[in-house]
Amino acid sequence: MARKSKSLKLIEERNKKRQLEQDSLLQPGSFNNLDNVEEEYQADEGRRNKKAKQSWDDEEQSYELQPRKLRNDGEEMVEGLPIKINGKVERQLIAKNRKKVTQTNESEDEDSEEENNKNAEKDKDSQSEVEKEDEPDTEEKIIQLQEEIADLVDKLMNEPEEYPAALTRLVKMTTSKNPNTCIFSMLALVPVFKSVIPGYRIRPLTDLEKKEKVSKEVARLRTFEQGLVHNYKLYLDTLKELAKVPNNADPIKVNIGRQAVRAANELATTGSHFNYRTELFTILVRRICKPNLQADPESLNIIKTIEGLFNDDTEGNVSAEFMRLLSKVIKTRNYNVEESVINMFLSLDVLHDYDPNTKSENEPVRIKMKKKDRVHLSKKQRKARKEMKQIEQEMEKAEQTVSAEERERNQGEILQLMLSLYLNFLKSDNPKLIGASLEGLTKFGSQVNFDLLGDFLAVMKEIILTSKFDSLSSEEVRKILLCIVSAFSLVSNHNTMKFSVDLSSFVDALYYVLPYIALDADIEYSYKSLRLADPLENEIIKPSVNVSTKAELLLKALNHIFFRSKSGTRERACAFTKRIYGCILQTPEKSSIALLKFIEKLMTRFPEIASLYSTEDRVLNGKFDLFTDAIAQSNPTAAMLWENAVLQKHYCPTVVKGIRALSTRSKDSNK
């Protein structure tokens, strides 16, 4: 009963609420609220649609997140033994290598994780190394670095084959960004390589040699030699890059570049026979082939090293390598180099016994033996002899032995490159290089080929013609003397051949230059003479490369004209005698004595000179012209040596004695 009464009460309450809602709609102004009701209805409907949509998306998402089940292809399944089930025979398929696949996947995952860990560790190490290099070095760090390098060097000097990793470590340290690490390791490797480098070249192993079985000692030696060559190449590449720094760069980089050049210079003294010597010589050649070597303190040491190698090289391999590099680099610099670079050619010792015009014509000609005269050899003996020849050739290459034919070939190549450089230097019309080139020609002029003779003579004639004869300086006088001496020395080598060369222009140039030589205060001095500098001059201008004084060059030129060529005539002898007496009035004591001895020698060959000493009246054709520079127009046979009377009162008794001896000799010849 209680339950029924409760349900009836609930029904009544529900009906009352419904009635009240209906009555509220019938009240005035109630239709104004219809819009709100519609809005509420639409909002409710939107919420329902949204819930429905969310439920559909959730269903799709759950379906999407479910793992896919791939069908097993027939390649992964293997058919096993058939099974009989309920009287029916059914096939049985078994998965193939499922366990192996899972194991490989696991191992691949582990390997990838290990690689990632290793890469992360390498990145950390590289970052830490960069941080260490960027940090400023303290005294403790420098001491630790020096101790570490000393330990590595000690291992390599005592037992290099046992510690190949120490050499690799030192070479790697040269590429460090830390300047102290780079310099210390770079300089420490110089004595290491000088002691470790063998006395032969190391060639790369062939594929057959790599496959063959050898003893442990041979294998260890081979690995050490191949590692040595590899590290040596890396070290030279590092030196080459560091040495390219210009002089106006950062001072730290400039210092590192100088240390690199110093290391290469030290290695060149002992490693000129070893592998990659072209790369080593390139570092030195590029350093000295610059227009201003005074700014580089290492250039003088490099030049001394190269001159020492030229002096010690009797076979020509090292000299030929240097000449190839020098000709190539100097050509790229447009022949704008210092004079001291050309002076190095004078130290070439390999050319002292070379004559290109008398080649080995008397060489034994190989005569092919007839078949009946040959010694019969079996197939096995021929094979053994062929192998022995190959072994001998390899030994010659390794020991750098040079045969006579190869030495002569090197001499020809060196001479050709050097003469082409001299010719281009003369054509470039650089006043700093003309004297050095002419001095080289005076030394090696006897070895110039006949084909280049005309080119050199034409260039030297042009140099003399372009000189300012109205106001000749001391340098220009020296240049003209060098041209004259070089021209006659070139032609004197080819006197045995049937040809004639007109050298009258050089004779006339010497006749014109004689008064300027006599008035030169430095006639007996060269740049090696010890004397005080002129306080009125700010710069000390050194003469040309040669050590010969102007007096020596004058005597050489006179000797070439009258005693070593066909240019000397009676007319020229008289003209030069008259001018030489005028020069003796101005020249110093030693030069005057040397010129008087030359006139005494000249009088023996041309006795007509004695007529110039006569002061008696005689019938002559015309008169002598002192002021003309052409010998043919001066009429020298009509001259008279009035200077002889003045020179008898000379301050030097030796000169007075020579003058009196010449005058008495002329009287005897005139009788």
C-alpha positions as CSV (number, residue, x, y, z in Angstrom):
1,M,0.0,0.0,0.0
2,A,2.8,2.4,0.8
3,R,4.5,1.7,-2.5
4,K,1.2,2.4,-4.4
5,S,0.7,5.7,-2.6
6,K,4.3,6.8,-3.4
7,S,3.8,6.0,-7.1
8,L,0.5,7.9,-7.2
9,K,2.1,10.9,-5.7
10,L,4.9,10.9,-8.2
11,I,2.4,10.7,-11.1
12,E,0.4,13.6,-9.7
13,E,3.5,15.8,-9.3
14,R,4.5,15.0,-12.9
15,N,1.1,15.9,-14.2
16,K,1.2,19.2,-12.3
17,K,4.5,20.2,-13.8
18,R,3.3,19.5,-17.2
19,Q,0.2,21.6,-16.6
20,L,2.2,24.5,-15.3
21,E,4.5,24.4,-18.4
22,Q,1.5,24.5,-20.7
23,D,-0.1,27.4,-18.7
24,S,3.1,29.4,-18.9
25,L,3.1,29.2,-22.7
26,L,-0.4,30.7,-22.7
27,Q,0.7,33.8,-20.7
28,P,1.1,37.2,-22.6
29,G,4.6,37.8,-24.1
30,S,5.3,34.1,-23.8
31,F,6.0,33.8,-27.6
32,N,9.0,36.1,-27.3
33,N,10.8,33.3,-25.5
34,L,10.4,30.9,-28.4
35,D,13.7,32.0,-29.9
36,N,15.5,31.0,-26.7
37,V,13.9,27.7,-26.8
38,E,14.9,27.1,-30.4
39,E,18.4,28.1,-29.6
40,E,18.5,25.7,-26.7
41,Y,17.1,23.0,-28.9
42,Q,19.7,23.6,-31.6
43,A,22.5,23.6,-29.0
44,D,21.2,20.3,-27.7
45,E,21.1,18.9,-31.1
46,G,24.7,20.0,-31.9
47,R,25.9,18.4,-28.7
48,R,24.3,15.1,-29.7
49,N,25.9,15.3,-33.2
50,K,29.2,16.1,-31.7
51,K,29.0,13.2,-29.4
52,A,28.0,10.9,-32.2
53,K,30.9,12.2,-34.4
54,Q,33.4,11.8,-31.5
55,S,32.2,8.3,-30.9
56,W,32.7,7.5,-34.7
57,D,36.2,9.0,-34.7
58,D,37.1,7.1,-31.6
59,E,36.0,3.9,-33.3
60,E,38.1,4.7,-36.3
61,Q,41.1,5.6,-34.2
62,S,40.9,2.4,-32.2
63,Y,40.7,0.5,-35.5
64,E,43.7,2.5,-36.9
65,L,45.8,1.7,-33.8
66,Q,45.3,-2.0,-34.0
67,P,48.4,-3.8,-35.3
68,R,48.3,-5.1,-38.9
69,K,48.6,-8.8,-39.5
70,L,50.5,-9.4,-42.6
71,R,49.9,-12.5,-44.5
72,N,52.8,-15.0,-44.5
73,D,54.1,-15.3,-48.1
74,G,54.9,-18.7,-49.5
75,E,58.6,-17.8,-49.4
76,E,58.5,-17.7,-45.5
77,M,56.6,-21.0,-45.2
78,V,57.9,-24.5,-45.6
79,E,55.7,-27.5,-46.2
80,G,56.1,-30.2,-43.5
81,L,54.9,-33.8,-43.3
82,P,51.2,-34.3,-43.9
83,I,48.9,-35.0,-40.9
84,K,45.8,-37.3,-40.9
85,I,42.9,-35.7,-39.0
86,N,39.5,-37.5,-38.7
87,G,40.4,-39.7,-41.6
88,K,41.5,-36.8,-43.9
89,V,45.1,-36.0,-44.9
90,E,45.9,-32.3,-44.5
91,R,49.0,-30.3,-45.5
92,Q,51.1,-28.8,-42.8
93,L,52.9,-25.4,-43.3
94,I,55.7,-24.4,-41.0
95,A,57.2,-20.9,-40.7
96,K,60.8,-20.7,-42.0
97,N,63.7,-19.1,-40.0
98,R,61.3,-17.2,-37.7
99,K,63.6,-17.5,-34.9
100,K,66.6,-16.4,-37.0
101,V,64.8,-13.4,-38.2
102,T,63.9,-12.3,-34.7
103,Q,67.5,-12.9,-33.6
104,T,68.9,-10.8,-36.5
105,N,66.5,-8.0,-35.9
106,E,67.5,-8.0,-32.3
107,S,71.2,-8.0,-33.2
108,E,70.7,-5.2,-35.8
109,D,68.9,-3.1,-33.1
110,E,71.8,-3.7,-30.7
111,D,74.4,-2.8,-33.4
112,S,72.6,0.4,-34.3
113,E,72.4,1.3,-30.6
114,E,76.2,0.6,-30.3
115,E,76.9,2.7,-33.4
116,N,74.8,5.6,-32.1
117,N,76.6,5.4,-28.8
118,K,80.0,5.4,-30.5
119,N,79.1,8.3,-32.7
120,A,77.9,10.2,-29.7
121,E,81.2,9.4,-27.9
122,K,83.2,10.6,-31.0
123,D,81.2,13.8,-31.1
124,K,81.8,14.4,-27.4
125,D,85.6,13.7,-27.9
126,S,85.8,16.0,-30.9
127,Q,83.9,18.7,-29.0
128,S,86.2,18.2,-26.0
129,E,89.3,18.4,-28.3
130,V,88.0,21.6,-29.9
131,E,87.4,23.1,-26.5
132,K,90.9,22.1,-25.3
133,E,92.4,23.7,-28.4
134,D,90.5,26.9,-27.9
135,E,91.5,27.1,-24.3
136,P,94.7,29.2,-23.6
137,D,97.8,27.1,-22.8
138,T,99.2,27.4,-19.3
139,E,102.6,26.4,-18.2
140,E,101.4,23.1,-16.9
141,K,99.7,22.2,-20.2
142,I,102.8,23.1,-22.2
143,I,105.0,21.0,-19.9
144,Q,102.6,18.1,-20.3
145,L,102.5,18.5,-24.1
146,Q,106.3,18.6,-24.2
147,E,106.6,15.5,-22.1
148,E,104.1,13.6,-24.3
149,I,105.9,14.6,-27.5
150,A,109.3,13.6,-25.9
151,D,107.9,10.2,-24.9
152,L,106.6,9.6,-28.5
153,V,109.9,10.7,-30.0
154,D,111.9,8.5,-27.6
155,K,109.9,5.5,-28.6
156,L,110.4,6.2,-32.3
157,M,114.1,6.9,-32.0
158,N,114.8,3.6,-30.1
159,E,112.4,1.1,-31.7
160,P,110.5,2.7,-34.6
161,E,109.1,-0.6,-35.9
162,E,107.5,-1.4,-32.5
163,Y,105.6,1.8,-32.2
164,P,104.0,2.8,-35.6
165,A,101.1,4.4,-33.8
166,A,103.4,6.9,-32.2
167,L,104.4,8.2,-35.6
168,T,100.8,8.5,-36.7
169,R,100.0,10.3,-33.5
170,L,102.8,12.9,-34.0
171,V,101.8,13.5,-37.6
172,K,98.2,14.0,-36.6
173,M,99.3,16.5,-33.9
174,T,100.8,18.7,-36.6
175,T,97.3,19.5,-38.0
176,S,96.2,20.8,-34.6
177,K,94.7,24.3,-34.3
178,N,96.7,24.9,-31.2
179,P,99.9,26.7,-32.3
180,N,102.0,25.2,-29.6
181,T,100.9,21.6,-30.4
182,C,101.5,22.2,-34.1
183,I,105.0,23.7,-33.8
184,F,106.3,21.3,-31.1
185,S,105.1,18.2,-33.0
186,M,106.3,19.6,-36.4
187,L,109.8,20.3,-35.2
188,A,110.0,17.1,-33.2
189,L,109.3,15.0,-36.3
190,V,112.4,16.4,-38.1
191,P,115.0,14.4,-36.2
192,V,112.6,11.4,-36.2
193,F,112.4,11.3,-40.0
194,K,116.1,12.0,-40.3
195,S,116.9,8.9,-38.2
196,V,114.1,6.7,-39.5
197,I,114.3,7.3,-43.2
198,P,116.3,4.5,-44.9
199,G,119.0,5.1,-47.5
200,Y,116.8,3.8,-50.3
201,R,113.4,4.6,-51.9
202,I,110.4,2.6,-50.7
203,R,108.1,1.5,-53.6
204,P,104.5,0.4,-53.1
205,L,103.8,-3.3,-52.9
206,T,102.2,-5.0,-55.8
207,D,99.0,-7.1,-55.6
208,L,101.0,-10.3,-56.0
209,E,103.4,-9.3,-53.1
210,K,100.4,-8.5,-50.9
211,K,99.0,-12.0,-51.4
212,E,102.2,-14.0,-51.0
213,K,103.1,-15.5,-47.6
214,V,106.1,-14.0,-45.9
215,S,107.8,-14.3,-42.5
216,K,106.7,-12.2,-39.6
217,E,109.8,-10.1,-39.7
218,V,109.3,-9.3,-43.4
219,A,105.6,-8.6,-42.9
220,R,106.4,-6.3,-40.0
221,L,109.1,-4.4,-42.0
222,R,106.7,-4.0,-44.9
223,T,103.9,-2.6,-42.7
224,F,106.4,-0.2,-41.1
225,E,107.8,1.0,-44.4
226,Q,104.3,1.5,-45.9
227,G,103.2,3.4,-42.8
228,L,106.4,5.5,-42.9
229,V,105.8,6.5,-46.5
230,H,102.1,7.3,-45.8
231,N,102.9,9.4,-42.7
232,Y,105.8,11.2,-44.5
233,K,103.4,12.2,-47.3
234,L,100.9,13.5,-44.8
235,Y,103.6,15.4,-43.0
236,L,104.9,17.1,-46.2
237,D,101.3,18.0,-47.2
238,T,100.9,19.7,-43.9
239,L,104.2,21.6,-44.3
240,K,103.2,22.7,-47.8
241,E,99.9,24.1,-46.5
242,L,101.4,25.9,-43.6
243,A,104.2,27.4,-45.6
244,K,101.8,29.2,-48.0
245,V,101.1,31.9,-45.4
246,P,101.9,35.4,-46.7
247,N,104.2,37.7,-44.6
248,N,101.5,40.2,-43.8
249,A,99.1,37.6,-42.3
250,D,98.5,36.9,-38.6
251,P,101.8,36.8,-36.7
252,I,101.0,33.4,-35.2
253,K,100.4,31.9,-38.6
254,V,103.5,33.6,-40.0
255,N,105.6,32.0,-37.3
256,I,104.1,28.6,-37.9
257,G,104.8,29.0,-41.7
258,R,108.4,29.9,-40.9
259,Q,108.8,26.8,-38.7
260,A,107.3,24.7,-41.4
261,V,109.8,26.0,-44.0
262,R,112.7,25.4,-41.5
263,A,111.5,21.8,-41.0
264,A,111.4,21.3,-44.8
265,N,114.9,22.8,-45.1
266,E,116.3,20.5,-42.5
267,L,114.7,17.4,-44.2
268,A,116.1,18.4,-47.6
269,T,119.7,17.9,-46.4
270,T,119.2,14.2,-45.7
271,G,115.9,13.3,-47.5
272,S,116.8,14.3,-51.0
273,H,117.0,10.6,-52.1
274,F,113.7,9.5,-50.4
275,N,110.2,9.4,-51.7
276,Y,108.2,12.6,-52.5
277,R,111.3,14.7,-52.9
278,T,109.4,16.7,-55.5
279,E,106.9,17.9,-52.9
280,L,109.8,18.6,-50.5
281,F,111.7,20.7,-53.0
282,T,108.6,22.5,-54.1
283,I,108.2,24.0,-50.6
284,L,111.7,25.4,-50.7
285,V,111.6,26.7,-54.3
286,R,108.3,28.5,-53.8
287,R,109.7,30.2,-50.7
288,I,112.8,31.7,-52.4
289,C,111.2,32.6,-55.8
290,K,109.9,35.9,-54.5
291,P,110.8,39.5,-55.5
292,N,111.7,40.5,-51.9
293,L,113.7,37.9,-49.9
294,Q,114.9,40.3,-47.2
295,A,111.5,40.1,-45.5
296,D,111.9,36.3,-45.1
297,P,114.7,35.3,-42.7
298,E,114.6,31.7,-43.8
299,S,115.3,32.4,-47.5
300,L,119.1,32.7,-46.9
301,N,119.2,29.3,-45.2
302,I,117.3,27.7,-48.0
303,I,119.7,29.2,-50.7
304,K,122.7,27.8,-48.7
305,T,121.0,24.4,-48.5
306,I,120.3,24.3,-52.3
307,E,123.9,25.4,-53.1
308,G,125.2,22.6,-50.9
309,L,123.0,20.1,-52.7
310,F,124.3,21.4,-56.0
311,N,127.9,21.1,-54.9
312,D,127.4,17.5,-53.6
313,D,125.3,16.2,-56.5
314,T,127.7,14.5,-58.9
315,E,125.1,12.3,-60.6
316,G,122.6,15.1,-61.6
317,N,119.3,13.7,-60.3
318,V,118.8,16.2,-57.5
319,S,120.1,19.1,-59.6
320,A,117.8,18.2,-62.5
321,E,114.8,18.0,-60.1
322,F,115.6,21.5,-58.7
323,M,116.1,23.0,-62.1
324,R,112.7,21.7,-63.3
325,L,110.9,23.2,-60.4
326,L,112.9,26.5,-60.6
327,S,112.2,27.0,-64.3
328,K,108.5,26.3,-63.7
329,V,108.1,28.6,-60.7
330,I,110.2,31.4,-62.1
331,K,108.2,31.3,-65.3
332,T,105.0,31.7,-63.3
333,R,106.5,34.7,-61.5
334,N,107.3,36.4,-64.8
335,Y,111.1,36.1,-64.1
336,N,110.8,38.6,-61.2
337,V,113.1,37.0,-58.7
338,E,116.1,38.0,-56.6
339,E,119.6,37.9,-57.9
340,S,120.7,35.4,-55.3
341,V,118.4,32.8,-56.8
342,I,120.4,33.0,-60.1
343,N,123.6,32.8,-58.2
344,M,122.8,29.3,-57.1
345,F,123.4,28.1,-60.7
346,L,127.1,28.8,-60.3
347,S,127.3,26.0,-57.7
348,L,126.2,23.3,-60.2
349,D,129.1,20.8,-60.0
350,V,127.6,18.3,-62.4
351,L,128.3,20.5,-65.4
352,H,132.1,20.8,-64.9
353,D,132.9,18.0,-67.4
354,Y,130.1,18.3,-69.8
355,D,130.5,19.3,-73.5
356,P,127.4,19.2,-75.6
357,N,129.2,19.7,-78.9
358,T,131.4,16.6,-78.4
359,K,128.8,14.0,-77.7
360,S,129.7,10.3,-77.4
361,E,130.3,9.7,-81.1
362,N,132.8,7.0,-80.3
363,E,130.4,4.9,-78.3
364,P,130.5,1.2,-79.1
365,V,127.7,0.3,-81.6
366,R,125.7,-2.7,-80.6
367,I,126.1,-5.3,-83.3
368,K,123.4,-7.9,-83.5
369,M,124.9,-11.3,-83.2
370,K,124.0,-14.0,-85.6
371,K,121.9,-16.9,-84.5
372,K,124.6,-19.4,-84.9
373,D,127.0,-17.3,-82.7
374,R,124.6,-17.0,-79.8
375,V,125.0,-19.2,-76.7
376,H,122.2,-21.7,-76.5
377,L,120.1,-21.3,-73.4
378,S,117.2,-23.5,-72.3
379,K,113.8,-22.0,-71.5
380,K,114.4,-22.3,-67.8
381,Q,117.8,-20.5,-68.1
382,R,116.2,-17.7,-70.2
383,K,113.5,-17.2,-67.6
384,A,116.1,-17.1,-64.7
385,R,118.2,-14.5,-66.6
386,K,115.1,-12.3,-67.2
387,E,114.3,-12.4,-63.5
388,M,117.8,-11.5,-62.6
389,K,117.7,-8.5,-64.9
390,Q,114.5,-7.3,-63.3
391,I,116.0,-7.7,-59.9
392,E,119.1,-5.7,-60.9
393,Q,117.0,-2.9,-62.3
394,E,114.9,-2.7,-59.1
395,M,118.1,-2.6,-57.0
396,E,119.5,0.2,-59.2
397,K,116.3,2.2,-58.7
398,A,116.2,1.6,-55.0
399,E,119.9,2.5,-54.5
400,Q,119.6,5.5,-56.8
401,T,122.6,4.4,-58.9
402,V,123.0,6.5,-62.0
403,S,124.6,5.2,-65.1
404,A,126.9,7.2,-67.4
405,E,124.1,7.6,-70.0
406,E,121.6,8.8,-67.4
407,R,124.2,11.3,-66.0
408,E,124.8,12.7,-69.4
409,R,121.1,13.0,-70.0
410,N,120.7,14.9,-66.7
411,Q,123.5,17.2,-67.7
412,G,121.9,18.0,-71.0
413,E,118.6,18.7,-69.3
414,I,120.1,20.9,-66.6
415,L,122.1,22.9,-69.2
416,Q,119.1,23.4,-71.4
417,L,116.9,24.7,-68.6
418,M,119.6,26.9,-67.2
419,L,120.4,28.5,-70.6
420,S,116.7,29.1,-71.3
421,L,116.4,30.9,-68.0
422,Y,119.4,33.0,-68.7
423,L,118.0,34.0,-72.1
424,N,114.7,34.9,-70.6
425,F,116.3,36.9,-67.9
426,L,118.3,38.9,-70.4
427,K,115.1,39.5,-72.5
428,S,113.2,40.7,-69.5
429,D,115.6,43.7,-69.2
430,N,115.6,43.6,-65.4
431,P,118.8,45.5,-64.4
432,K,119.1,43.4,-61.2
433,L,119.2,40.1,-63.1
434,I,121.3,41.0,-66.2
435,G,124.6,41.0,-64.4
436,A,123.9,37.7,-62.7
437,S,122.8,36.1,-66.0
438,L,125.9,37.4,-67.8
439,E,128.1,36.1,-65.1
440,G,126.6,32.6,-65.5
441,L,127.1,32.8,-69.2
442,T,130.8,33.6,-68.7
443,K,131.2,30.5,-66.6
444,F,129.0,28.1,-68.7
445,G,129.5,29.9,-72.1
446,S,131.8,27.2,-73.4
447,Q,128.9,24.7,-73.1
448,V,126.3,26.7,-75.0
449,N,124.8,24.9,-77.9
450,F,125.4,26.4,-81.4
451,D,121.6,26.8,-81.9
452,L,121.3,29.2,-79.0
453,L,124.5,31.2,-79.8
454,G,122.7,33.6,-82.2
455,D,120.0,34.3,-79.7
456,F,122.4,35.2,-76.9
457,L,124.5,37.4,-79.2
458,A,121.4,39.3,-80.4
459,V,120.2,39.9,-76.9
460,M,123.6,41.1,-75.7
461,K,123.9,43.5,-78.7
462,E,120.5,44.9,-77.8
463,I,121.6,45.5,-74.2
464,I,124.7,47.4,-75.3
465,L,122.8,49.5,-77.8
466,T,120.1,50.5,-75.3
467,S,122.6,51.7,-72.7
468,K,122.9,55.4,-72.2
469,F,126.4,56.2,-73.5
470,D,126.2,59.9,-72.7
471,S,126.1,59.3,-68.9
472,L,127.2,55.8,-68.0
473,S,126.9,54.8,-64.4
474,S,129.1,52.3,-62.6
475,E,126.5,49.6,-62.9
476,E,126.0,50.2,-66.7
477,V,129.8,50.0,-67.3
478,R,129.9,46.7,-65.5
479,K,126.9,45.4,-67.5
480,I,128.6,46.3,-70.8
481,L,131.9,44.6,-69.7
482,L,130.0,41.5,-68.8
483,C,128.2,41.5,-72.2
484,I,131.5,41.8,-74.0
485,V,133.2,39.0,-72.0
486,S,130.2,36.7,-72.3
487,A,129.9,37.2,-76.1
488,F,133.6,36.4,-76.7
489,S,133.5,33.4,-74.3
490,L,130.5,32.0,-76.2
491,V,132.1,32.3,-79.6
492,S,135.5,31.0,-78.5
493,N,134.1,27.6,-77.9
494,H,133.0,27.3,-81.5
495,N,136.3,28.4,-83.1
496,T,137.0,24.9,-84.3
497,M,133.9,25.0,-86.4
498,K,134.0,26.6,-89.8
499,F,132.0,29.7,-89.3
500,S,132.6,33.4,-88.7
501,V,130.7,35.8,-86.4
502,D,131.0,39.5,-86.6
503,L,131.8,40.9,-83.1
504,S,132.9,44.4,-84.2
505,S,130.1,45.9,-82.3
506,F,131.4,44.5,-79.0
507,V,135.0,45.7,-79.9
508,D,133.7,49.2,-80.5
509,A,131.7,49.2,-77.3
510,L,134.9,48.3,-75.3
511,Y,136.8,51.0,-77.0
512,Y,134.1,53.5,-76.1
513,V,133.8,52.4,-72.4
514,L,137.6,52.5,-71.6
515,P,137.6,56.2,-70.4
516,Y,134.6,55.5,-68.1
517,I,136.4,52.4,-66.6
518,A,139.5,54.5,-65.9
519,L,137.4,57.1,-64.0
520,D,135.5,54.5,-61.9
521,A,136.6,54.6,-58.3
522,D,135.5,51.0,-57.8
523,I,137.6,49.5,-60.6
524,E,139.4,47.2,-58.2
525,Y,136.6,46.4,-55.8
526,S,133.8,43.9,-55.8
527,Y,130.9,43.4,-53.4
528,K,133.0,41.0,-51.3
529,S,135.6,43.7,-50.7
530,L,135.7,44.9,-47.1
531,R,135.2,48.7,-47.0
532,L,133.2,51.3,-45.2
533,A,129.9,52.4,-46.7
534,D,129.4,55.9,-48.0
535,P,127.8,58.0,-45.3
536,L,126.1,60.2,-47.9
537,E,124.2,57.3,-49.3
538,N,121.2,55.8,-47.6
539,E,121.4,52.5,-49.4
540,I,124.3,50.2,-50.2
541,I,123.9,49.2,-53.9
542,K,125.8,46.0,-54.4
543,P,127.3,45.3,-57.8
544,S,126.3,42.3,-59.8
545,V,126.6,38.7,-58.7
546,N,130.2,38.0,-59.9
547,V,133.2,38.5,-57.7
548,S,135.3,39.7,-60.7
549,T,136.3,43.4,-60.5
550,K,136.0,45.8,-63.4
551,A,139.8,45.6,-63.9
552,E,139.6,41.8,-64.2
553,L,136.7,42.0,-66.7
554,L,138.6,44.6,-68.8
555,L,141.7,42.4,-69.0
556,K,139.5,39.4,-69.9
557,A,137.8,41.3,-72.7
558,L,141.2,42.6,-74.1
559,N,142.6,39.1,-73.9
560,H,139.6,37.7,-75.8
561,I,139.8,40.3,-78.6
562,F,143.5,40.1,-79.3
563,F,144.6,36.6,-78.3
564,R,141.6,34.3,-78.3
565,S,139.7,35.4,-81.4
566,K,140.2,36.8,-84.9
567,S,139.0,40.2,-84.0
568,G,142.5,41.6,-83.3
569,T,144.1,43.7,-86.1
570,R,147.1,46.1,-86.3
571,E,144.8,49.1,-86.5
572,R,142.8,48.1,-83.4
573,A,146.0,47.2,-81.5
574,C,147.3,50.8,-82.0
575,A,144.0,52.4,-81.1
576,F,143.6,50.4,-77.9
577,T,147.2,51.0,-76.9
578,K,146.7,54.8,-77.2
579,R,143.5,54.6,-75.1
580,I,145.0,52.3,-72.5
581,Y,147.8,54.8,-71.9
582,G,145.2,57.5,-71.3
583,C,143.5,55.2,-68.8
584,I,146.8,54.5,-66.9
585,L,147.0,58.2,-66.1
586,Q,143.8,57.7,-64.0
587,T,143.8,54.0,-62.8
588,P,145.1,52.9,-59.4
589,E,148.5,51.2,-59.0
590,K,147.6,47.5,-59.4
591,S,145.4,48.2,-62.5
592,S,148.1,50.3,-64.1
593,I,150.7,47.5,-63.7
594,A,148.3,44.9,-65.1
595,L,147.6,47.1,-68.2
596,L,151.3,47.7,-68.8
597,K,151.9,44.0,-68.8
598,F,149.1,43.5,-71.3
599,I,150.7,46.2,-73.6
600,E,154.0,44.3,-73.3
601,K,152.3,41.1,-74.4
602,L,150.4,42.9,-77.2
603,M,153.7,44.4,-78.5
604,T,155.1,40.9,-79.1
605,R,152.2,40.0,-81.4
606,F,151.9,43.4,-83.1
607,P,155.3,45.0,-83.4
608,E,153.8,48.0,-85.2
609,I,152.8,49.4,-81.8
610,A,156.5,50.4,-81.3
611,S,156.0,53.2,-83.8
612,L,153.7,55.0,-81.4
613,Y,156.6,55.6,-79.0
614,S,158.6,57.6,-81.5
615,T,158.7,61.4,-81.1
616,E,160.7,62.1,-84.2
617,D,159.2,63.8,-87.2
618,R,157.9,61.4,-89.8
619,V,155.7,61.5,-92.8
620,L,152.2,60.3,-91.9
621,N,148.9,60.0,-93.6
622,G,146.6,62.4,-91.8
623,K,146.3,63.0,-88.0
624,F,144.9,61.0,-85.1
625,D,141.4,61.9,-83.8
626,L,141.2,61.4,-80.1
627,F,137.6,62.3,-79.6
628,T,135.9,59.9,-82.0
629,D,134.6,56.6,-80.8
630,A,134.9,54.7,-84.1
631,I,138.3,53.0,-84.4
632,A,138.3,53.2,-88.3
633,Q,137.8,56.9,-88.2
634,S,140.4,57.7,-85.5
635,N,143.4,56.9,-87.7
636,P,145.4,55.3,-84.8
637,T,148.6,54.7,-86.8
638,A,149.2,58.5,-86.8
639,A,149.0,58.7,-83.0
640,M,151.9,59.4,-80.6
641,L,152.2,58.3,-77.0
642,W,153.0,61.6,-75.2
643,E,151.6,60.0,-72.0
644,N,154.8,58.0,-71.8
645,A,156.7,61.0,-70.7
646,V,154.2,61.9,-68.1
647,L,154.0,58.4,-66.6
648,Q,157.8,58.3,-66.1
649,K,157.1,60.6,-63.2
650,H,154.5,58.3,-61.6
651,Y,154.3,57.9,-57.8
652,C,154.7,54.1,-58.1
653,P,158.2,52.9,-58.9
654,T,156.8,49.7,-60.4
655,V,154.8,51.7,-62.9
656,V,157.8,53.8,-63.8
657,K,159.9,50.7,-64.2
658,G,157.4,49.2,-66.6
659,I,157.1,52.4,-68.7
660,R,160.9,52.6,-69.1
661,A,161.0,49.0,-70.1
662,L,158.4,49.5,-72.8
663,S,160.1,52.6,-74.2
664,T,163.5,50.9,-74.4
665,R,161.9,47.9,-76.1
666,S,160.2,50.1,-78.7
667,K,163.5,51.8,-79.5
668,D,165.1,48.4,-80.1
669,S,162.3,47.4,-82.4
670,N,162.4,50.7,-84.4
671,K,166.1,50.3,-85.2
